[in-house]
Amino acid sequence: MIAVDRGSGEKLYTLVFKDSAEDRYIVTLRDDDGETFQIDIPRGTTVKRSLQAKWESPQSPTPHSQS
């Protein structure tokens, strides 16, 4: 999932495909309605991201505790 602001605030989209060119990334995203679109992201663009490892999530196949 990637959050993108297309003019009406950030919304989450599903990453469908990414390709890299010499100076940019070409990313294909899909919204909840199934519409796909591409965005170009220049290399070096600052992005915000938040990752959660599977073992840290409720999907984890093994029990764990947060310290």
Backbone bond lengths (Angstrom), bond angles and torsions (degrees), N, CA, C in turn:
res aa  C-N    CA-C-N  psi(-1)  N-CA   C-N-CA  omega(-1)  CA-C   N-CA-C  phi
1 M - - - 1.445 - - 1.522 108.32 -
2 I 1.310 114.71 139.87 1.455 121.53 178.27 1.527 107.85 -132.19
3 A 1.327 116.16 134.74 1.463 120.64 175.64 1.522 108.60 -91.12
4 V 1.340 115.63 128.05 1.459 121.89 -179.27 1.524 108.26 -134.32
5 D 1.311 115.99 138.88 1.460 120.85 175.20 1.529 107.93 -99.80
6 R 1.329 116.15 109.99 1.469 121.19 179.35 1.522 111.07 -100.95
7 G 1.337 116.30 24.29 1.458 120.27 176.55 1.511 114.47 113.96
8 S 1.326 118.11 -15.38 1.470 120.18 -179.03 1.529 111.27 -125.29
9 G 1.324 116.58 30.36 1.465 120.69 -179.41 1.517 110.74 97.31
10 E 1.324 114.95 163.04 1.467 119.51 -179.02 1.530 111.53 -68.60
11 K 1.320 114.70 138.79 1.462 122.52 177.13 1.523 106.94 -139.03
12 L 1.318 117.31 146.90 1.453 121.20 179.88 1.525 111.56 -83.62
13 Y 1.333 115.19 137.02 1.462 122.71 177.59 1.514 108.76 -130.30
14 T 1.325 115.99 151.90 1.458 121.90 177.88 1.518 109.42 -86.45
15 L 1.318 116.32 131.42 1.456 121.66 176.73 1.524 108.39 -74.37
16 V 1.324 117.09 122.95 1.460 122.40 -179.47 1.527 110.82 -100.95
17 F 1.336 116.20 -42.91 1.467 120.55 -175.97 1.514 108.86 -159.02
18 K 1.328 116.37 146.46 1.461 119.77 172.25 1.517 109.04 -136.75
19 D 1.310 114.35 146.01 1.452 121.51 178.62 1.517 106.62 -137.46
20 S 1.306 116.85 150.80 1.459 118.56 179.13 1.517 109.70 -118.93
21 A 1.300 113.72 136.07 1.462 121.70 172.48 1.523 106.38 -108.32
22 E 1.304 116.52 179.78 1.467 120.03 -176.50 1.526 112.59 -59.74
23 D 1.321 116.92 -38.17 1.460 119.78 -173.68 1.524 114.80 -119.28
24 R 1.337 118.00 5.55 1.467 119.97 -176.80 1.525 111.30 -160.24
25 Y 1.332 114.82 167.01 1.460 122.61 171.36 1.518 107.36 -109.76
26 I 1.306 117.29 137.04 1.459 122.63 175.69 1.524 105.68 -108.81
27 V 1.331 116.06 117.11 1.457 121.74 -172.26 1.526 109.08 -118.35
28 T 1.333 116.54 130.07 1.462 121.74 174.81 1.519 107.95 -102.84
29 L 1.327 116.18 126.82 1.454 123.02 -177.85 1.520 110.25 -121.82
30 R 1.339 116.44 157.44 1.474 122.24 178.49 1.523 108.87 -129.66
31 D 1.329 116.26 136.80 1.465 119.65 176.66 1.527 110.82 -92.45
32 D 1.319 116.77 -179.38 1.468 121.81 -177.20 1.524 113.04 -63.65
33 D 1.336 117.47 -23.89 1.462 121.73 -179.92 1.523 112.85 -87.45
34 G 1.339 117.25 -0.73 1.458 121.17 179.48 1.515 114.19 91.75
35 E 1.339 117.85 -2.61 1.463 121.11 178.03 1.528 108.92 -70.63
36 T 1.329 115.96 133.89 1.461 119.88 176.32 1.521 109.47 -111.11
37 F 1.316 115.37 152.09 1.452 121.77 177.17 1.521 108.18 -154.09
38 Q 1.323 115.49 160.71 1.461 121.09 179.65 1.518 110.07 -113.84
39 I 1.328 114.34 146.49 1.449 120.22 171.56 1.526 108.31 -129.51
40 D 1.310 116.27 147.69 1.461 122.70 174.26 1.520 107.54 -101.78
41 I 1.309 116.06 129.33 1.459 121.23 178.16 1.520 107.47 -119.52
42 P 1.332 117.77 112.52 1.466 119.89 179.36 1.532 110.96 -61.58
43 R 1.322 116.40 140.74 1.463 120.08 175.25 1.515 108.88 -57.35
44 G 1.320 115.68 141.23 1.456 120.99 -179.62 1.515 113.71 90.51
45 T 1.340 117.92 -4.18 1.456 120.99 178.00 1.522 109.35 -65.79
46 T 1.326 116.26 133.32 1.457 120.86 176.76 1.524 108.65 -77.09
47 V 1.324 116.45 129.11 1.456 121.53 178.99 1.523 109.54 -126.16
48 K 1.325 115.23 155.26 1.457 120.97 173.37 1.520 106.74 -99.12
49 R 1.315 115.96 138.45 1.451 117.64 175.95 1.509 109.13 -146.39
50 S 1.306 114.59 154.66 1.451 121.42 177.98 1.511 107.03 -141.84
51 L 1.300 116.36 111.21 1.458 121.29 -179.11 1.515 110.08 -108.43
52 Q 1.300 115.70 145.15 1.451 121.23 174.45 1.514 106.30 -129.21
53 A 1.303 116.37 119.14 1.457 120.13 179.07 1.519 109.41 -63.55
54 K 1.321 116.12 149.74 1.455 120.29 -178.31 1.528 111.31 -57.83
55 W 1.337 117.26 -36.29 1.462 118.84 -179.08 1.516 112.00 -67.82
56 E 1.342 117.45 -18.65 1.459 121.31 178.72 1.528 112.05 -89.87
57 S 1.304 117.22 -7.04 1.456 120.52 -174.43 1.527 111.37 -103.06
58 P 1.325 116.69 167.60 1.467 120.38 176.63 1.533 112.68 -62.32
59 Q 1.357 118.68 -16.64 1.463 121.64 179.36 1.529 112.45 -76.58
60 S 1.321 117.27 -6.11 1.455 120.93 -175.48 1.529 111.05 -58.46
61 P 1.343 117.64 132.77 1.463 120.47 178.96 1.522 113.06 -77.13
62 T 1.325 117.65 -12.44 1.466 120.69 179.90 1.512 110.50 -120.79
63 P 1.328 117.55 144.39 1.467 120.48 179.15 1.530 110.49 -65.62
64 H 1.304 116.62 147.87 1.457 121.77 177.37 1.522 108.62 -153.75
65 S 1.301 115.61 164.94 1.467 119.22 176.76 1.514 108.60 -131.49
66 Q 1.320 116.01 148.08 1.453 120.94 177.45 1.521 108.61 -83.97
67 S 1.326 118.38 137.64 1.460 121.60 179.44 1.498 110.40 -87.07
